C-alpha cells in the first residue's frame, strides 16, 4: 500500500492496517509524538482505531530532547 508520510510517497506492507501498526512498523510506538491523518490530528487512544487506505496522508512529528 502506498501512503504519503511526511510529504513522501512510501510503500508499506499491506498487513499494516492501522496508525498503531504503522508506528510499530517504524519503531515509533514508544516515542512521544503527534500523528496527523488526512489533516486531522489524532489522539493517542485513536491510533488503534484509525484504518489506513491507499493514498492516505500521514504526518508524524516526534519530540527530541537536548540542550
PQR file of N, CA, C, O and H, with PARSE charges and radii, in Angstrom:
ATOM      1  N   UNK A   1       0.861  -1.170   0.000 -0.4000 1.5000
ATOM      2  CA  UNK A   1       0.000   0.000   0.000 -0.0000 2.0000
ATOM      3  C   UNK A   1       0.906   1.230   0.000  0.5500 1.7000
ATOM      4  O   UNK A   1       1.941   1.250   0.665 -0.5500 1.4000
ATOM      5  N   UNK A   2       0.510   2.238  -0.742 -0.4000 1.5000
ATOM      6  CA  UNK A   2       1.283   3.468  -0.830 -0.0000 2.0000
ATOM      7  C   UNK A   2       0.594   4.557  -0.012  0.5500 1.7000
ATOM      8  O   UNK A   2      -0.585   4.851  -0.206 -0.5500 1.4000
ATOM      9  H   UNK A   2      -0.331   2.222  -1.282  0.4000 1.0000
ATOM     10  N   UNK A   3       1.363   5.150   0.913 -0.4000 1.5000
ATOM     11  CA  UNK A   3       0.890   6.262   1.735 -0.0000 2.0000
ATOM     12  C   UNK A   3       1.785   7.467   1.497  0.5500 1.7000
ATOM     13  O   UNK A   3       2.902   7.333   0.997 -0.5500 1.4000
ATOM     14  H   UNK A   3       2.321   4.911   1.070  0.4000 1.0000
ATOM     15  N   UNK A   4       1.296   8.629   1.854 -0.4000 1.5000
ATOM     16  CA  UNK A   4       2.105   9.846   1.832 -0.0000 2.0000
ATOM     17  C   UNK A   4       2.446  10.143   3.287  0.5500 1.7000
ATOM     18  O   UNK A   4       1.589  10.568   4.062 -0.5500 1.4000
ATOM     19  H   UNK A   4       0.389   8.738   2.260  0.4000 1.0000
ATOM     20  N   UNK A   5       3.712   9.915   3.649 -0.4000 1.5000
ATOM     21  CA  UNK A   5       4.150  10.096   5.031 -0.0000 2.0000
ATOM     22  C   UNK A   5       5.163  11.224   5.073  0.5500 1.7000
ATOM     23  O   UNK A   5       6.210  11.161   4.428 -0.5500 1.4000
ATOM     24  H   UNK A   5       4.408   9.570   3.020  0.4000 1.0000
ATOM     25  N   UNK A   6       4.841  12.253   5.837 -0.4000 1.5000
ATOM     26  CA  UNK A   6       5.692  13.440   5.967 -0.0000 2.0000
ATOM     27  C   UNK A   6       6.133  13.959   4.601  0.5500 1.7000
ATOM     28  O   UNK A   6       7.299  14.296   4.396 -0.5500 1.4000
ATOM     29  H   UNK A   6       3.991  12.305   6.361  0.4000 1.0000
ATOM     30  N   UNK A   7       5.181  14.016   3.673 -0.4000 1.5000
ATOM     31  CA  UNK A   7       5.416  14.595   2.364 -0.0000 2.0000
ATOM     32  C   UNK A   7       6.073  13.679   1.351  0.5500 1.7000
ATOM     33  O   UNK A   7       6.332  14.100   0.223 -0.5500 1.4000
ATOM     34  H   UNK A   7       4.234  13.742   3.839  0.4000 1.0000
ATOM     35  N   UNK A   8       6.351  12.431   1.724 -0.4000 1.5000
ATOM     36  CA  UNK A   8       6.984  11.498   0.795 -0.0000 2.0000
ATOM     37  C   UNK A   8       6.076  10.306   0.539  0.5500 1.7000
ATOM     38  O   UNK A   8       5.356   9.856   1.430 -0.5500 1.4000
ATOM     39  H   UNK A   8       6.141  12.089   2.639  0.4000 1.0000
ATOM     40  N   UNK A   9       6.119   9.802  -0.682 -0.4000 1.5000
ATOM     41  CA  UNK A   9       5.367   8.602  -1.022 -0.0000 2.0000
ATOM     42  C   UNK A   9       6.134   7.395  -0.494  0.5500 1.7000
ATOM     43  O   UNK A   9       7.309   7.208  -0.814 -0.5500 1.4000
ATOM     44  H   UNK A   9       6.704  10.168  -1.406  0.4000 1.0000
ATOM     45  N   UNK A  10       5.458   6.572   0.321 -0.4000 1.5000
ATOM     46  CA  UNK A  10       6.104   5.439   0.983 -0.0000 2.0000
ATOM     47  C   UNK A  10       5.262   4.189   0.774  0.5500 1.7000
ATOM     48  O   UNK A  10       4.052   4.198   0.996 -0.5500 1.4000
ATOM     49  H   UNK A  10       4.504   6.724   0.581  0.4000 1.0000
ATOM     50  N   UNK A  11       5.918   3.108   0.343 -0.4000 1.5000
ATOM     51  CA  UNK A  11       5.246   1.810   0.242 -0.0000 2.0000
ATOM     52  C   UNK A  11       5.364   1.101   1.576  0.5500 1.7000
ATOM     53  O   UNK A  11       6.459   0.979   2.125 -0.5500 1.4000
ATOM     54  H   UNK A  11       6.902   3.100   0.162  0.4000 1.0000
ATOM     55  N   UNK A  12       4.243   0.635   2.100 -0.4000 1.5000
ATOM     56  CA  UNK A  12       4.253  -0.135   3.339 -0.0000 2.0000
ATOM     57  C   UNK A  12       3.579  -1.481   3.077  0.5500 1.7000
ATOM     58  O   UNK A  12       2.784  -1.599   2.145 -0.5500 1.4000
ATOM     59  H   UNK A  12       3.354   0.734   1.654  0.4000 1.0000
ATOM     60  N   UNK A  13       3.884  -2.492   3.881 -0.4000 1.5000
ATOM     61  CA  UNK A  13       3.240  -3.795   3.692 -0.0000 2.0000
ATOM     62  C   UNK A  13       1.720  -3.699   3.846  0.5500 1.7000
ATOM     63  O   UNK A  13       1.220  -2.945   4.680 -0.5500 1.4000
ATOM     64  H   UNK A  13       4.530  -2.397   4.638  0.4000 1.0000
ATOM     65  N   UNK A  14       1.002  -4.460   3.045 -0.4000 1.5000
ATOM     66  CA  UNK A  14      -0.464  -4.465   3.109 -0.0000 2.0000
ATOM     67  C   UNK A  14      -0.984  -4.970   4.447  0.5500 1.7000
ATOM     68  O   UNK A  14      -2.145  -4.738   4.785 -0.5500 1.4000
ATOM     69  H   UNK A  14       1.408  -5.073   2.367  0.4000 1.0000
ATOM     70  N   UNK A  15      -0.148  -5.649   5.206 -0.4000 1.5000
ATOM     71  CA  UNK A  15      -0.569  -6.167   6.513 -0.0000 2.0000
ATOM     72  C   UNK A  15      -0.745  -5.056   7.548  0.5500 1.7000
ATOM     73  O   UNK A  15      -1.377  -5.273   8.581 -0.5500 1.4000
ATOM     74  H   UNK A  15       0.795  -5.837   4.932  0.4000 1.0000
ATOM     75  N   UNK A  16      -0.198  -3.878   7.285 -0.4000 1.5000
ATOM     76  CA  UNK A  16      -0.342  -2.742   8.195 -0.0000 2.0000
ATOM     77  C   UNK A  16      -1.677  -2.083   7.897  0.5500 1.7000
ATOM     78  O   UNK A  16      -1.880  -1.542   6.809 -0.5500 1.4000
ATOM     79  H   UNK A  16       0.316  -3.702   6.445  0.4000 1.0000
ATOM     80  N   UNK A  17      -2.588  -2.127   8.862 -0.4000 1.5000
ATOM     81  CA  UNK A  17      -3.950  -1.639   8.631 -0.0000 2.0000
ATOM     82  C   UNK A  17      -4.319  -0.403   9.454  0.5500 1.7000
ATOM     83  O   UNK A  17      -5.266   0.301   9.104 -0.5500 1.4000
ATOM     84  H   UNK A  17      -2.424  -2.566   9.745  0.4000 1.0000
ATOM     85  N   UNK A  18      -3.586  -0.123  10.548 -0.4000 1.5000
ATOM     86  CA  UNK A  18      -3.958   0.997  11.424 -0.0000 2.0000
ATOM     87  C   UNK A  18      -2.749   1.903  11.670  0.5500 1.7000
ATOM     88  O   UNK A  18      -1.608   1.540  11.383 -0.5500 1.4000
ATOM     89  H   UNK A  18      -2.817  -0.695  10.833  0.4000 1.0000
ATOM     90  N   UNK A  19      -3.028   3.073  12.199 -0.4000 1.5000
ATOM     91  CA  UNK A  19      -1.963   4.001  12.591 -0.0000 2.0000
ATOM     92  C   UNK A  19      -1.058   3.342  13.624  0.5500 1.7000
ATOM     93  O   UNK A  19       0.165   3.460  13.542 -0.5500 1.4000
ATOM     94  H   UNK A  19      -3.954   3.368  12.431  0.4000 1.0000
ATOM     95  N   UNK A  20      -1.643   2.656  14.585 -0.4000 1.5000
ATOM     96  CA  UNK A  20      -0.855   1.984  15.620 -0.0000 2.0000
ATOM     97  C   UNK A  20       0.127   0.984  14.997  0.5500 1.7000
ATOM     98  O   UNK A  20       1.295   0.953  15.384 -0.5500 1.4000
ATOM     99  H   UNK A  20      -2.636   2.560  14.652  0.4000 1.0000
ATOM    100  N   UNK A  21      -0.322   0.182  14.053 -0.4000 1.5000
ATOM    101  CA  UNK A  21       0.542  -0.782  13.380 -0.0000 2.0000
ATOM    102  C   UNK A  21       1.629  -0.081  12.568  0.5500 1.7000
ATOM    103  O   UNK A  21       2.755  -0.572  12.484 -0.5500 1.4000
ATOM    104  H   UNK A  21      -1.271   0.208  13.739  0.4000 1.0000
ATOM    105  N   UNK A  22       1.298   1.060  11.972 -0.4000 1.5000
ATOM    106  CA  UNK A  22       2.280   1.836  11.225 -0.0000 2.0000
ATOM    107  C   UNK A  22       3.392   2.329  12.148  0.5500 1.7000
ATOM    108  O   UNK A  22       4.571   2.261  11.798 -0.5500 1.4000
ATOM    109  H   UNK A  22       0.383   1.458  12.040  0.4000 1.0000
ATOM    110  N   UNK A  23       3.019   2.820  13.315 -0.4000 1.5000
ATOM    111  CA  UNK A  23       4.013   3.309  14.272 -0.0000 2.0000
ATOM    112  C   UNK A  23       4.908   2.180  14.770  0.5500 1.7000
ATOM    113  O   UNK A  23       6.110   2.377  14.946 -0.5500 1.4000
ATOM    114  H   UNK A  23       2.062   2.876  13.599  0.4000 1.0000
ATOM    115  N   UNK A  24       4.341   1.007  14.998 -0.4000 1.5000
ATOM    116  CA  UNK A  24       5.143  -0.152  15.403 -0.0000 2.0000
ATOM    117  C   UNK A  24       6.114  -0.512  14.276  0.5500 1.7000
ATOM    118  O   UNK A  24       7.284  -0.795  14.532 -0.5500 1.4000
ATOM    119  H   UNK A  24       3.364   0.847  14.856  0.4000 1.0000
ATOM    120  N   UNK A  25       5.635  -0.502  13.042 -0.4000 1.5000
ATOM    121  CA  UNK A  25       6.460  -0.828  11.877 -0.0000 2.0000
ATOM    122  C   UNK A  25       7.696   0.075  11.805  0.5500 1.7000
ATOM    123  O   UNK A  25       8.792  -0.398  11.503 -0.5500 1.4000
ATOM    124  H   UNK A  25       4.684  -0.272  12.834  0.4000 1.0000
ATOM    125  N   UNK A  26       7.526   1.361  12.079 -0.4000 1.5000
ATOM    126  CA  UNK A  26       8.629   2.323  12.026 -0.0000 2.0000
ATOM    127  C   UNK A  26       9.334   2.495  13.377  0.5500 1.7000
ATOM    128  O   UNK A  26      10.148   3.402  13.544 -0.5500 1.4000
ATOM    129  H   UNK A  26       6.636   1.745  12.325  0.4000 1.0000
ATOM    130  N   UNK A  27       9.016   1.618  14.340 -0.4000 1.5000
ATOM    131  CA  UNK A  27       9.618   1.624  15.678 -0.0000 2.0000
ATOM    132  C   UNK A  27       9.446   2.978  16.369  0.5500 1.7000
ATOM    133  O   UNK A  27      10.371   3.496  16.994 -0.5500 1.4000
ATOM    134  H   UNK A  27       8.354   0.880  14.204  0.4000 1.0000
ATOM    135  N   UNK A  28       8.243   3.536  16.241 -0.4000 1.5000
ATOM    136  CA  UNK A  28       7.922   4.827  16.852 -0.0000 2.0000
ATOM    137  C   UNK A  28       6.862   4.720  17.941  0.5500 1.7000
ATOM    138  O   UNK A  28       6.482   5.731  18.532 -0.5500 1.4000
ATOM    139  H   UNK A  28       7.491   3.115  15.733  0.4000 1.0000
ATOM    140  N   UNK A  29       6.381   3.518  18.214 -0.4000 1.5000
ATOM    141  CA  UNK A  29       5.228   3.359  19.109 -0.0000 2.0000
ATOM    142  C   UNK A  29       5.509   3.786  20.543  0.5500 1.7000
ATOM    143  O   UNK A  29       4.574   4.119  21.270 -0.5500 1.4000
ATOM    144  H   UNK A  29       6.689   2.696  17.733  0.4000 1.0000
ATOM    145  N   UNK A  30       6.759   3.786  20.969 -0.4000 1.5000
ATOM    146  CA  UNK A  30       7.091   4.156  22.348 -0.0000 2.0000
ATOM    147  C   UNK A  30       7.523   5.615  22.476  0.5500 1.7000
ATOM    148  O   UNK A  30       7.811   6.078  23.579 -0.5500 1.4000
ATOM    149  H   UNK A  30       7.519   3.515  20.378  0.4000 1.0000
ATOM    150  N   UNK A  31       7.571   6.336  21.373 -0.4000 1.5000
ATOM    151  CA  UNK A  31       8.032   7.725  21.399 -0.0000 2.0000
ATOM    152  C   UNK A  31       6.872   8.688  21.643  0.5500 1.7000
ATOM    153  O   UNK A  31       5.713   8.391  21.356 -0.5500 1.4000
ATOM    154  H   UNK A  31       7.336   5.960  20.477  0.4000 1.0000
ATOM    155  N   UNK A  32       7.225   9.839  22.178 -0.4000 1.5000
ATOM    156  CA  UNK A  32       6.249  10.911  22.356 -0.0000 2.0000
ATOM    157  C   UNK A  32       6.087  11.578  20.996  0.5500 1.7000
ATOM    158  O   UNK A  32       7.035  12.156  20.465 -0.5500 1.4000
ATOM    159  H   UNK A  32       8.167  10.080  22.412  0.4000 1.0000
ATOM    160  N   UNK A  33       4.874  11.496  20.428 -0.4000 1.5000
ATOM    161  CA  UNK A  33       4.683  12.039  19.096 -0.0000 2.0000
ATOM    162  C   UNK A  33       3.254  12.496  18.864  0.5500 1.7000
ATOM    163  O   UNK A  33       2.350  12.229  19.656 -0.5500 1.4000
ATOM    164  H   UNK A  33       4.103  11.026  20.859  0.4000 1.0000
ATOM    165  N   UNK A  34       3.085  13.191  17.754 -0.4000 1.5000
ATOM    166  CA  UNK A  34       1.767  13.633  17.294 -0.0000 2.0000
ATOM    167  C   UNK A  34       1.588  13.072  15.888  0.5500 1.7000
ATOM    168  O   UNK A  34       2.500  13.134  15.064 -0.5500 1.4000
ATOM    169  H   UNK A  34       3.819  13.408  17.111  0.4000 1.0000
ATOM    170  N   UNK A  35       0.398  12.523  15.621 -0.4000 1.5000
ATOM    171  CA  UNK A  35       0.102  11.975  14.295 -0.0000 2.0000
ATOM    172  C   UNK A  35      -1.083  12.729  13.705  0.5500 1.7000
ATOM    173  O   UNK A  35      -2.113  12.918  14.352 -0.5500 1.4000
ATOM    174  H   UNK A  35      -0.343  12.473  16.290  0.4000 1.0000
ATOM    175  N   UNK A  36      -0.903  13.151  12.459 -0.4000 1.5000
ATOM    176  CA  UNK A  36      -1.985  13.777  11.701 -0.0000 2.0000
ATOM    177  C   UNK A  36      -2.354  12.820  10.577  0.5500 1.7000
ATOM    178  O   UNK A  36      -1.490  12.376   9.821 -0.5500 1.4000
ATOM    179  H   UNK A  36      -0.066  12.998  11.934  0.4000 1.0000
ATOM    180  N   UNK A  37      -3.633  12.508  10.470 -0.4000 1.5000
ATOM    181  CA  UNK A  37      -4.140  11.581   9.451 -0.0000 2.0000
ATOM    182  C   UNK A  37      -5.125  12.333   8.580  0.5500 1.7000
ATOM    183  O   UNK A  37      -6.181  12.758   9.048 -0.5500 1.4000
ATOM    184  H   UNK A  37      -4.335  12.869  11.084  0.4000 1.0000
ATOM    185  N   UNK A  38      -4.780  12.499   7.309 -0.4000 1.5000
ATOM    186  CA  UNK A  38      -5.631  13.252   6.380 -0.0000 2.0000
ATOM    187  C   UNK A  38      -6.063  14.592   6.966  0.5500 1.7000
ATOM    188  O   UNK A  38      -7.239  14.954   6.931 -0.5500 1.4000
ATOM    189  H   UNK A  38      -3.922  12.154   6.928  0.4000 1.0000
ATOM    190  N   UNK A  39      -5.082  15.323   7.509 -0.4000 1.5000
ATOM    191  CA  UNK A  39      -5.243  16.675   8.043 -0.0000 2.0000
ATOM    192  C   UNK A  39      -6.027  16.743   9.349  0.5500 1.7000
ATOM    193  O   UNK A  39      -6.474  17.820   9.743 -0.5500 1.4000
ATOM    194  H   UNK A  39      -4.126  15.029   7.537  0.4000 1.0000
ATOM    195  N   UNK A  40      -6.201  15.602  10.028 -0.4000 1.5000
ATOM    196  CA  UNK A  40      -6.854  15.573  11.338 -0.0000 2.0000
ATOM    197  C   UNK A  40      -5.861  15.071  12.377  0.5500 1.7000
ATOM    198  O   UNK A  40      -5.312  13.979  12.230 -0.5500 1.4000
ATOM    199  H   UNK A  40      -5.838  14.727   9.708  0.4000 1.0000
ATOM    200  N   UNK A  41      -5.626  15.857  13.425 -0.4000 1.5000
ATOM    201  CA  UNK A  41      -4.725  15.439  14.492 -0.0000 2.0000
ATOM    202  C   UNK A  41      -5.431  14.380  15.330  0.5500 1.7000
ATOM    203  O   UNK A  41      -6.573  14.558  15.754 -0.5500 1.4000
ATOM    204  H   UNK A  41      -6.072  16.744  13.544  0.4000 1.0000
ATOM    205  N   UNK A  42      -4.724  13.272  15.560 -0.4000 1.5000
ATOM    206  CA  UNK A  42      -5.306  12.147  16.293 -0.0000 2.0000
ATOM    207  C   UNK A  42      -4.896  12.141  17.754  0.5500 1.7000
ATOM    208  O   UNK A  42      -3.781  12.525  18.106 -0.5500 1.4000
ATOM    209  H   UNK A  42      -3.796  13.127  15.216  0.4000 1.0000
ATOM    210  N   UNK A  43      -5.812  11.703  18.593 -0.4000 1.5000
ATOM    211  CA  UNK A  43      -5.485  11.409  19.980 -0.0000 2.0000
ATOM    212  C   UNK A  43      -4.816  10.039  20.011  0.5500 1.7000
ATOM    213  O   UNK A  43      -5.112   9.185  19.175 -0.5500 1.4000
ATOM    214  H   UNK A  43      -6.719  11.391  18.308  0.4000 1.0000
ATOM    215  N   UNK A  44      -3.923   9.827  20.962 -0.4000 1.5000
ATOM    216  CA  UNK A  44      -3.201   8.556  21.027 -0.0000 2.0000
ATOM    217  C   UNK A  44      -4.158   7.363  21.116  0.5500 1.7000
ATOM    218  O   UNK A  44      -3.897   6.319  20.519 -0.5500 1.4000
ATOM    219  H   UNK A  44      -3.683  10.521  21.641  0.4000 1.0000
ATOM    220  N   UNK A  45      -5.248   7.507  21.847 -0.4000 1.5000
ATOM    221  CA  UNK A  45      -6.185   6.394  22.002 -0.0000 2.0000
ATOM    222  C   UNK A  45      -6.894   6.035  20.688  0.5500 1.7000
ATOM    223  O   UNK A  45      -7.512   4.975  20.593 -0.5500 1.4000
ATOM    224  H   UNK A  45      -5.460   8.356  22.333  0.4000 1.0000
ATOM    225  N   UNK A  46      -6.810   6.900  19.686 -0.4000 1.5000
ATOM    226  CA  UNK A  46      -7.432   6.620  18.391 -0.0000 2.0000
ATOM    227  C   UNK A  46      -6.499   5.917  17.406  0.5500 1.7000
ATOM    228  O   UNK A  46      -6.944   5.481  16.344 -0.5500 1.4000
ATOM    229  H   UNK A  46      -6.308   7.761  19.763  0.4000 1.0000
ATOM    230  N   UNK A  47      -5.219   5.800  17.738 -0.4000 1.5000
ATOM    231  CA  UNK A  47      -4.251   5.196  16.816 -0.0000 2.0000
ATOM    232  C   UNK A  47      -4.635   3.773  16.425  0.5500 1.7000
ATOM    233  O   UNK A  47      -4.415   3.368  15.284 -0.5500 1.4000
ATOM    234  H   UNK A  47      -4.858   6.154  18.600  0.4000 1.0000
ATOM    235  N   UNK A  48      -5.204   3.011  17.352 -0.4000 1.5000
ATOM    236  CA  UNK A  48      -5.583   1.621  17.058 -0.0000 2.0000
ATOM    237  C   UNK A  48      -6.884   1.540  16.262  0.5500 1.7000
ATOM    238  O   UNK A  48      -7.161   0.511  15.646 -0.5500 1.4000
ATOM    239  H   UNK A  48      -5.382   3.340  18.279  0.4000 1.0000
ATOM    240  N   UNK A  49      -7.680   2.596  16.264 -0.4000 1.5000
ATOM    241  CA  UNK A  49      -8.991   2.586  15.618 -0.0000 2.0000
ATOM    242  C   UNK A  49      -8.952   3.086  14.172  0.5500 1.7000
ATOM    243  O   UNK A  49      -9.767   2.671  13.347 -0.5500 1.4000
ATOM    244  H   UNK A  49      -7.455   3.432  16.764  0.4000 1.0000
ATOM    245  N   UNK A  50      -8.010   3.972  13.869 -0.4000 1.5000
ATOM    246  CA  UNK A  50      -7.986   4.616  12.550 -0.0000 2.0000
ATOM    247  C   UNK A  50      -7.339   3.685  11.531  0.5500 1.7000
ATOM    248  O   UNK A  50      -6.168   3.327  11.654 -0.5500 1.4000
ATOM    249  H   UNK A  50      -7.349   4.309  14.538  0.4000 1.0000
ATOM    250  N   UNK A  51      -8.122   3.298  10.520 -0.4000 1.5000
ATOM    251  CA  UNK A  51      -7.645   2.382   9.490 -0.0000 2.0000
ATOM    252  C   UNK A  51      -7.037   3.155   8.323  0.5500 1.7000
ATOM    253  O   UNK A  51      -7.484   4.244   7.965 -0.5500 1.4000
ATOM    254  H   UNK A  51      -9.074   3.589  10.420  0.4000 1.0000
ATOM    255  N   UNK A  52      -6.005   2.553   7.747 -0.4000 1.5000
ATOM    256  CA  UNK A  52      -5.288   3.159   6.636 -0.0000 2.0000
ATOM    257  C   UNK A  52      -5.785   2.605   5.311  0.5500 1.7000
ATOM    258  O   UNK A  52      -6.203   1.450   5.220 -0.5500 1.4000
ATOM    259  H   UNK A  52      -5.641   1.668   8.038  0.4000 1.0000
ATOM    260  N   UNK A  53      -5.734   3.448   4.286 -0.4000 1.5000
ATOM    261  CA  UNK A  53      -6.057   3.032   2.919 -0.0000 2.0000
ATOM    262  C   UNK A  53      -5.072   3.683   1.968  0.5500 1.7000
ATOM    263  O   UNK A  53      -4.409   4.663   2.308 -0.5500 1.4000
ATOM    264  H   UNK A  53      -5.394   4.386   4.360  0.4000 1.0000
ATOM    265  N   UNK A  54      -4.989   3.131   0.790 -0.4000 1.5000
ATOM    266  CA  UNK A  54      -4.115   3.645  -0.266 -0.0000 2.0000
ATOM    267  C   UNK A  54      -4.269   5.153  -0.415  0.5500 1.7000
ATOM    268  O   UNK A  54      -5.382   5.667  -0.521 -0.5500 1.4000
ATOM    269  H   UNK A  54      -5.528   2.335   0.514  0.4000 1.0000
ATOM    270  N   UNK A  55      -3.122   5.866  -0.422 -0.4000 1.5000
ATOM    271  CA  UNK A  55      -3.127   7.299  -0.684 -0.0000 2.0000
ATOM    272  C   UNK A  55      -3.354   8.192   0.520  0.5500 1.7000
ATOM    273  O   UNK A  55      -3.295   9.415   0.390 -0.5500 1.4000
ATOM    274  H   UNK A  55      -2.217   5.449  -0.336  0.4000 1.0000
ATOM    275  N   UNK A  56      -3.611   7.620   1.690 -0.4000 1.5000
ATOM    276  CA  UNK A  56      -3.821   8.458   2.870 -0.0000 2.0000
ATOM    277  C   UNK A  56      -2.580   9.284   3.161  0.5500 1.7000
ATOM    278  O   UNK A  56      -1.457   8.871   2.871 -0.5500 1.4000
ATOM    279  H   UNK A  56      -3.658   6.627   1.795  0.4000 1.0000
ATOM    280  N   UNK A  57      -2.801  10.460   3.740 -0.4000 1.5000
ATOM    281  CA  UNK A  57      -1.710  11.371   4.093 -0.0000 2.0000
ATOM    282  C   UNK A  57      -1.484  11.318   5.600  0.5500 1.7000
ATOM    283  O   UNK A  57      -2.401  11.529   6.394 -0.5500 1.4000
ATOM    284  H   UNK A  57      -3.713  10.796   3.976  0.4000 1.0000
ATOM    285  N   UNK A  58      -0.243  11.032   5.970 -0.4000 1.5000
ATOM    286  CA  UNK A  58       0.133  10.913   7.373 -0.0000 2.0000
ATOM    287  C   UNK A  58       1.287  11.870   7.650  0.5500 1.7000
ATOM    288  O   UNK A  58       2.258  11.919   6.895 -0.5500 1.4000
ATOM    289  H   UNK A  58       0.502  10.860   5.325  0.4000 1.0000
ATOM    290  N   UNK A  59       1.175  12.618   8.721 -0.4000 1.5000
ATOM    291  CA  UNK A  59       2.291  13.435   9.206 -0.0000 2.0000
ATOM    292  C   UNK A  59       2.608  12.943  10.608  0.5500 1.7000
ATOM    293  O   UNK A  59       1.717  12.821  11.448 -0.5500 1.4000
ATOM    294  H   UNK A  59       0.386  12.579   9.334  0.4000 1.0000
ATOM    295  N   UNK A  60       3.878  12.663  10.857 -0.4000 1.5000
ATOM    296  CA  UNK A  60       4.317  12.191  12.165 -0.0000 2.0000
ATOM    297  C   UNK A  60       5.375  13.145  12.679  0.5500 1.7000
ATOM    298  O   UNK A  60       6.402  13.354  12.035 -0.5500 1.4000
ATOM    299  H   UNK A  60       4.603  12.762  10.175  0.4000 1.0000
ATOM    300  N   UNK A  61       5.119  13.720  13.837 -0.4000 1.5000
ATOM    301  CA  UNK A  61       6.067  14.629  14.470 -0.0000 2.0000
ATOM    302  C   UNK A  61       6.431  14.054  15.823  0.5500 1.7000
ATOM    303  O   UNK A  61       5.562  13.829  16.665 -0.5500 1.4000
ATOM    304  H   UNK A  61       4.284  13.550  14.360  0.4000 1.0000
ATOM    305  N   UNK A  62       7.728  13.815  16.033 -0.4000 1.5000
ATOM    306  CA  UNK A  62       8.133  13.335  17.344 -0.0000 2.0000
ATOM    307  C   UNK A  62       9.123  14.315  17.959  0.5500 1.7000
ATOM    308  O   UNK A  62       9.818  15.052  17.258 -0.5500 1.4000
ATOM    309  H   UNK A  62       8.435  13.998  15.349  0.4000 1.0000
ATOM    310  N   UNK A  63       9.167  14.303  19.263 -0.4000 1.5000
ATOM    311  CA  UNK A  63       9.916  15.288  20.018 -0.0000 2.0000
ATOM    312  C   UNK A  63      11.288  14.747  20.371  0.5500 1.7000
ATOM    313  O   UNK A  63      11.447  13.579  20.725 -0.5500 1.4000
ATOM    314  H   UNK A  63       8.603  13.704  19.832  0.4000 1.0000
ATOM    315  N   UNK A  64      12.280  15.630  20.265 -0.4000 1.5000
ATOM    316  CA  UNK A  64      13.648  15.274  20.571 -0.0000 2.0000
ATOM    317  C   UNK A  64      14.145  16.194  21.675  0.5500 1.7000
ATOM    318  O   UNK A  64      14.055  17.417  21.563 -0.5500 1.4000
ATOM    319  H   UNK A  64      12.151  16.579  19.977  0.4000 1.0000
ATOM    320  N   UNK A  65      14.662  15.607  22.728 -0.4000 1.5000
ATOM    321  CA  UNK A  65      15.194  16.417  23.824 -0.0000 2.0000
ATOM    322  C   UNK A  65      16.638  16.794  23.557  0.5500 1.7000
ATOM    323  O   UNK A  65      17.294  16.223  22.686 -0.5500 1.4000
ATOM    324  H   UNK A  65      14.735  14.614  22.819  0.4000 1.0000
ATOM    325  N   UNK A  66      17.105  17.728  24.290 -0.4000 1.5000
ATOM    326  CA  UNK A  66      18.503  18.148  24.157 -0.0000 2.0000
ATOM    327  C   UNK A  66      18.665  19.563  24.637  0.5500 1.7000
ATOM    328  O   UNK A  66      17.705  20.226  25.028 -0.5500 1.4000
ATOM    329  H   UNK A  66      16.572  18.192  24.998  0.4000 1.0000
ATOM    330  N   UNK A  67      19.873  20.003  24.601 -0.4000 1.5000
ATOM    331  CA  UNK A  67      20.104  21.348  25.103 -0.0000 2.0000
ATOM    332  C   UNK A  67      21.237  22.028  24.438  0.5500 1.7000
ATOM    333  O   UNK A  67      21.547  23.174  24.764 -0.5500 1.4000
ATOM    334  H   UNK A  67      20.654  19.465  24.283  0.4000 1.0000
TER
END
